[in-house]
């Protein structure tokens, strides 16, 4: 081979298999992947081949009169130690550009890890809807990159979309083998904030005469000022509640493949361990992620607002709402009573304070309540000085938490496996 030499070994009238170790820097690769196509068909094109020339000099021991000839039946190239592409999947209401906001994609680039951030067709769709779109894009990605295996890293709801994909769609024709699954602040057991979001909207939808808050009195005044300004529910929100995830876990866990390295990363926003969010510096990166709440950056009470949310998630593990009819005195002068509908917002208390990133608790990110944790090989909790919020969980410093799982998966199931 030009720039590198090796000796072929053979015998007269006998086929011999020769293996030659070639330095990776001598191999030419396509300069870029092919095109993945667009919705709805995602007709992908493979990468443009790079030409590698193998030169064989025959009978070099007889420079004057060649006595031997050589026949080549086949040649193949096996790459060892190369990591499969890493597919980055965003959360609800976001796009693939999210992975650039805090440096996660750049962190992968620094480690020379090939990665591709995708944008789901409808970023506010159901879990199943996103999984269906994911299967189309993964088939296209396998063609465009010329690979047969991938790794997944997901943020928030993206981890649930991929879990649905893994339970069946991932085994379809043309789908690449998934080697590892790494979720960042995915609510595997649901989010109390999603519960409150749905409860607030349910209260409005039923047109409740009054609302009572049981075991969560602080939400009353808070929802009046902030909660009633929650964004309208989109197709993704209902699947983030604790009840929805309890149902999801019951059917999904048994269907997940076991030959994958699972990693979860959770985060606590409290950086000094005093149980409070005190500084706006803690909150700045989180503002873009609290998309359900219409907060003004110039609002002087933003830190207090986020701290209230932090405390609610810190001390509650679920919230439910139900309607109840009551007879109330509506006209005390004439003594008239009416049958009215009252919304009961009922919260369950945790056994102790729970760290959270203001949207997802550390235990939910690890899946400890619904059983997903039983599949997890590597659990990483970002707490205290290493803490993160729901946005900064996607910065370059967190790459180390998922890289170890990716490397382990390559050894167990990828091209570096025995």
C-alpha positions, 0 to 999 in steps of 0.5 A: 500500500502506498505509504505503508508496506507489508509482505504477503505470505502464500504457497503454490496453488494454495489460497492463504488469508493474509491480514495486514495492520494498516495505520488509520491515518493511511485510510481515506474516508468520505469527507462527509455523510450523505443526505438523509432526505426530508419528511415524509419519505426521508429518501437518503443517499449514501456518502460518496466513496473515498478511493483507497489504492492497494498496490501489490508488487509480485515476486520482488525477490526475483527482480530480473525474471519473475517466477511467481504470479499472484491471484487476489480473490477478495479484499476487505477492510475492518475498522477497529476502535471506531465509535459508531455515530451518536444520535442526539434527540431533543426534548418537548417543544425543542429542536436539534439546535438545543444541543449547541446551546450549552456546548454538548455537541461541541464537547463530543466534537472535542473527543472526536466523536461523530454525532448528529442532532436530529429534529423530530418532525413534530416536536410537540407530538405524542411519544408514539408519534415521535418514535414513528418519525424517529424510525424513519430518520434512523433508517435514513441515517444508517444509509447516509452515514454508511453504518449499521450501529448507533448510540443514542443521547437524549434530553428530557422527553426525547428519552421517552420517545427513544424508549418507545422506538426501542420496544419494537420499531428499532428492530424493523428493516433497515434500522441500525443496531442501537448500542447504548442509550443515555438520557439527560434529565428524562422524567422516567417516572414523570414530572410533578410540574407536568402534573401541575400544568395539567391540573391547572388546565383541567381546572380551567377546562371544567370551569370550576366554581372554586379550587381547593389545594390539599397538601400543596397550599403554596400552589394556590397563590402561586398558580394565580400569579404564574400557573394560570399563565402556563402555555397551552398543553401540546401533544407532548405534555400529557405524556410527562405526568407521573400517572402517564409514566406509570402506565408507560412503564408497565408496558414498555419495560418488558419490551426493551432490549437487554443488549444495550448499555443504559445510562441515566444522568439526573441533576439538582439545581441547588449548588451549595446544598442548603435546599434553596435556589438563592441566586439569579445566576443559578436560574439564568440558564434555566429560563429558556427551559421553563417554557411552560411558564411565561417569565420575564427576565427583568422580573425582580422575583424570578429567583423567588419564582424558580425557588418556589417551583424547586421546593414544590418538586423537592417535597411532592412526588405527584399531583392529581386533580379531580372534580367534586360537586357540592351544594354551596350558598350562592345568594346569602340574602335570599338563601339560595344554594346551587350545585357547583363543581369544585376542583380538588388539587391533591398532592402526595408528599415525598419521604424526604427532600428530593433534588431536582432541576426544576422540571425533573427530580433526580430519582425520576431521571434515574427511573427508580420509582417505575422500574426503569432503574433496574435496566440501567448500567450507569447512573450519574447524578449531578449534585452540589458543585457539579449540579445542573438545571434542566438546561445546563444538563446539556453542557460540555461537562456532562459529556464525560458522564455518557462517554463511559457508557458509549465506550463500554457499549462498543466493547460489549456489543460494537466493533470492538467486541470479541 
